[in-house]
Amino acid sequence: MSRVIAGPAAAAPPHSSLFVTGRFPRRRGLLLLLSVVAGFLAAYAWDAKLVDDEIGFTSANAMLGHNAHATPIGGIASGVVFAFVSGLAGSFTACNIAAFGAVGPLVGQAQSRRARFLQAVRPLGWLAAGMIPVSAAYGALVGIVGTHLPQFSTAASKGLSPRSVQSMAVFGLVAVVMIVLGLAAAGLIGDPLAALSRRFPNAPLVLVGALIGGFLIGRPYPLFRDLFRHAATTHSPLYGATAFALQSIGNIVVMSVLFVLLSYGVGGRLRRWLAAEPARASALTAAAFLVAGVFTLVYWDVRILGRLGYIWFPPSPWS
């Protein structure tokens, strides 16, 4: 699946961006098929109650020392703490895992500890450069007009509620961008970031960071919604921007630590394994984006439409 096409007629096109190396997998059709199937099966099997309630609520309750969802946020200081903790509690999402899977091939093969640390941290810095402005801007908007946004609504509905429409629109867009990035990384379509990357080589990482920041705009996770409603009622754009930025930072802290630790432990070996056959990096990057994109699209759009009876979608035994 990751062998490079041989022969002079199959010379690889130039490296056009961080995620499009020009060395594409030979069996691109098989890679696409397996990624689509994996994303669909993950969406079918994903247990939101286990991830959000059992893992998310339990860890947030332990860190805060009280029931995070049932206890009202007391004030600005409490809200800042709650923002970071709730972000930590919501760390393990498929989209986060995919984003860090995509930057995995960027881990270098430096020899010194300092060089390895810098090579691991640099991609994280560019991710943050895209993530923080998006989450902060949305937080500021929430502080100004939050009570009028669909995400503030608690109205029950048998059909699509305003909050559901916002989630579907945001995650549908995120999914399409991830799928396009995956198809480009696999060499199935042209690189949409080629021209931008010539001027700004780290633009792909900034874009992925912006997608992570956008999770807050769509995700109806109860702890995220608690912070949203508190920020909306304070009518403070500064507090909203700070809280939402902290929540996004908390959302990637665990994955960032794991990424740095892995870069120390297996970074050199991983880099050598990827360098032995350059198409492997493209295959890993493409699979990470495609699986996450298909999962996001199916879980947040197709599955919701199926649950509401608009289309048919096979229900999982535990849904």
C-alpha positions in Angstrom: 0.0 0.0 0.0 2.9 2.3 0.6 5.3 1.3 -2.3 6.4 4.1 -4.6 5.6 3.7 -8.4 8.9 2.8 -10.1 10.3 3.9 -13.4 11.3 7.2 -15.1 7.7 7.8 -16.3 6.5 7.7 -12.8 8.8 10.3 -11.3 7.3 11.9 -8.3 6.1 15.5 -8.6 7.8 18.0 -6.4 7.1 18.4 -2.7 4.3 21.0 -2.7 3.4 21.4 1.0 4.1 19.8 4.4 1.4 17.1 3.9 1.9 16.6 0.1 5.4 15.1 -0.3 5.2 14.1 -3.9 6.0 10.5 -3.0 2.6 8.9 -3.1 1.4 5.4 -2.2 1.2 2.9 -5.1 -2.2 1.4 -4.1 -4.0 4.7 -3.6 -7.4 3.2 -4.3 -6.9 0.6 -1.6 -5.7 3.2 0.8 -8.8 5.3 0.1 -11.2 2.3 0.5 -9.6 1.1 3.8 -9.7 4.7 5.2 -13.3 5.2 4.3 -14.3 1.8 5.8 -12.3 2.6 9.0 -13.9 6.0 9.3 -17.4 4.6 8.8 -16.9 1.8 11.3 -15.5 4.2 13.9 -18.5 6.5 13.5 -20.8 3.4 13.8 -19.1 2.1 16.9 -18.2 5.4 18.7 -19.8 5.5 22.1 -20.3 9.1 23.1 -21.6 8.1 26.5 -18.3 6.3 27.3 -16.0 9.0 26.0 -17.9 12.1 27.1 -19.7 10.9 30.3 -17.5 8.1 31.8 -14.1 9.5 30.8 -14.8 13.2 30.3 -17.1 13.9 33.3 -15.1 11.6 35.6 -11.8 13.3 34.9 -13.3 16.8 35.1 -15.0 16.0 38.4 -11.7 14.6 39.8 -9.7 17.7 38.8 -12.3 20.2 40.0 -13.3 18.3 43.2 -17.0 18.6 42.5 -19.6 17.7 39.9 -18.4 19.7 36.9 -21.7 19.6 35.0 -24.1 20.0 37.9 -22.3 22.8 39.8 -22.8 26.3 38.4 -19.6 28.3 37.4 -19.2 30.7 40.2 -17.4 33.6 38.5 -14.7 34.7 36.1 -11.9 33.0 38.0 -13.8 29.8 38.3 -14.7 30.0 34.7 -11.1 30.3 33.6 -10.2 27.1 35.6 -13.3 25.4 34.3 -12.3 26.3 30.8 -8.9 24.6 31.0 -10.2 21.6 32.9 -13.1 21.0 30.6 -10.7 21.2 27.6 -8.5 18.5 29.2 -11.5 16.3 29.9 -12.5 16.5 26.2 -9.0 15.7 24.9 -9.6 12.3 23.3 -11.6 13.1 20.2 -11.1 11.4 16.9 -10.3 14.8 15.3 -7.5 15.5 17.8 -6.0 12.1 17.2 -6.1 12.5 13.5 -4.5 15.9 13.7 -1.6 14.6 15.7 -1.4 11.5 13.5 -0.9 13.8 10.5 2.0 15.7 12.1 3.6 12.5 13.3 5.7 12.1 10.1 7.2 15.6 10.8 9.1 14.2 13.8 12.8 14.7 13.1 15.8 12.5 13.5 18.0 14.9 15.5 20.6 13.5 17.9 20.6 15.9 20.8 17.8 16.1 23.4 17.4 19.8 22.7 17.1 19.4 19.0 14.6 16.5 19.3 12.5 18.7 21.7 12.5 21.6 19.3 11.6 19.4 16.4 8.6 18.0 18.3 7.5 21.4 19.7 7.7 23.4 16.5 4.7 21.7 14.8 2.7 22.2 18.0 3.5 25.9 18.0 2.1 26.3 14.4 -1.0 24.3 15.4 -1.5 26.7 18.3 -1.0 29.6 15.9 -4.1 28.5 14.0 -6.1 27.2 16.9 -6.0 30.0 19.4 -7.2 32.9 17.1 -10.2 30.9 16.0 -11.3 29.8 19.5 -10.6 33.2 20.9 -12.5 35.0 18.2 -15.5 32.7 18.7 -15.2 33.3 22.5 -15.2 37.0 22.0 -18.3 36.7 19.8 -20.0 34.6 22.5 -19.2 37.3 25.0 -20.9 39.9 22.8 -24.0 38.2 21.3 -23.8 34.7 22.7 -27.4 34.5 24.0 -28.6 34.9 20.4 -26.4 32.1 18.9 -27.9 28.7 18.2 -25.5 27.0 20.6 -27.1 28.9 23.5 -30.5 27.4 22.9 -31.8 24.6 25.1 -35.1 24.2 23.3 -36.1 20.6 22.8 -37.1 19.6 19.3 -38.2 16.4 17.6 -36.4 17.5 14.4 -33.2 19.5 13.8 -32.7 22.0 16.6 -30.8 25.2 15.9 -27.9 23.8 18.0 -27.9 20.6 15.9 -27.8 22.6 12.7 -24.8 24.6 13.9 -23.0 21.4 14.9 -23.7 19.7 11.5 -22.7 22.7 9.5 -19.4 23.2 11.4 -18.3 19.6 11.6 -19.5 19.0 8.0 -17.1 21.8 6.9 -14.3 20.4 9.1 -14.8 16.9 7.6 -14.7 18.1 4.0 -11.4 20.0 4.6 -9.9 16.9 6.2 -11.0 14.7 3.4 -9.6 17.1 0.8 -6.3 17.2 2.7 -6.2 13.4 2.8 -7.0 13.0 -0.9 -4.2 15.5 -1.7 -1.7 13.7 0.6 -2.5 10.5 -1.2 -2.0 12.1 -4.6 -5.6 11.5 -5.7 -6.2 15.2 -6.2 -4.0 18.3 -6.6 -2.6 20.0 -3.6 -5.0 22.9 -2.7 -2.3 24.4 -0.4 0.5 24.4 -2.9 0.4 28.1 -3.8 -0.1 29.2 -0.3 2.7 27.0 1.0 5.2 28.5 -1.4 4.9 31.7 0.5 4.0 30.3 4.0 5.5 26.8 4.4 3.8 26.2 7.7 0.3 27.2 6.4 -1.0 23.5 6.4 -0.2 23.2 10.2 -1.9 26.5 10.8 -5.0 25.3 8.9 -5.1 22.1 11.0 -4.9 24.2 14.1 -7.8 26.3 12.9 -9.8 23.2 12.4 -9.1 22.1 16.1 -10.1 25.6 17.2 -13.3 25.2 15.2 -14.4 22.2 17.3 -15.7 24.6 20.0 -18.0 26.2 17.5 -19.8 23.0 16.7 -19.3 20.5 19.5 -22.3 20.1 21.8 -20.3 18.4 24.6 -22.1 19.3 27.9 -19.1 20.8 29.6 -18.3 22.9 26.5 -21.9 24.1 26.5 -21.7 25.0 30.2 -18.8 27.3 29.5 -20.5 28.7 26.5 -23.6 29.6 28.4 -21.5 31.2 31.2 -19.4 33.2 28.8 -22.6 34.4 27.0 -24.3 35.6 30.2 -21.2 37.6 31.3 -21.3 39.7 28.2 -17.6 40.1 28.3 -15.7 39.5 25.0 -12.4 39.5 26.8 -13.5 36.7 29.2 -15.1 34.8 26.4 -11.9 35.0 24.3 -9.6 34.0 27.2 -11.9 31.1 28.3 -12.3 29.6 24.9 -8.6 29.9 24.1 -7.8 28.1 27.4 -10.4 25.4 26.6 -8.8 24.8 23.2 -5.3 24.7 24.8 -6.6 22.2 27.4 -8.1 20.2 24.6 -4.7 19.4 23.0 -2.4 19.3 26.1 -2.6 15.5 26.6 -2.1 14.8 22.9 0.8 17.3 22.8 2.5 15.6 25.8 2.1 12.2 24.2 3.4 13.5 20.9 6.6 14.9 22.6 7.2 11.7 24.6 6.8 9.6 21.5 9.2 11.8 19.6 11.8 11.2 22.3 11.1 7.5 22.5 10.6 6.4 18.9 11.1 9.6 16.8 14.4 8.5 15.4 13.2 5.0 14.6 10.0 6.3 13.1 11.9 8.8 10.9 14.3 6.1 9.7 11.3 3.8 8.9 9.6 6.5 7.0 12.8 7.5 5.2 13.4 4.0 4.0 10.3 4.3 1.8 9.2 7.9 1.4 5.6 6.9 0.4 5.0 5.7 3.9 4.8 9.2 5.3 2.2 10.1 2.6 0.2 7.0 3.4 0.1 7.7 7.1 -0.8 11.4 6.6 -3.5 10.6 4.1 -5.0 7.8 6.2 -5.1 10.0 9.3 -7.0 12.8 7.5 -9.3 10.5 5.5 -10.3 8.3 8.5 -10.9 11.4 10.6 -12.8 13.2 7.8 -15.1 10.3 7.1 -15.7 9.7 10.8 -16.6 13.4 11.4 -18.9 13.5 8.4 -20.7 10.3 9.1 -20.9 10.8 12.9 -21.9 14.5 13.0 -24.1 14.6 9.8 -25.1 11.2 8.4 -25.7 9.6 11.8 -27.7 12.5 13.2 -29.9 12.6 10.1 -30.4 8.8 10.6 -31.3 9.2 14.2 -33.9 11.8 13.4 -35.4 9.6 10.7 -34.5 11.7 7.7 -32.3 8.9 6.2 -31.5 5.3 7.2 -28.3 4.7 9.2 -27.7 1.4 11.0 -28.0 2.0 14.8 -25.2 0.6 17.0 -26.4 -1.7 19.8 -25.3 0.8 22.5 -26.6 4.0 20.8 
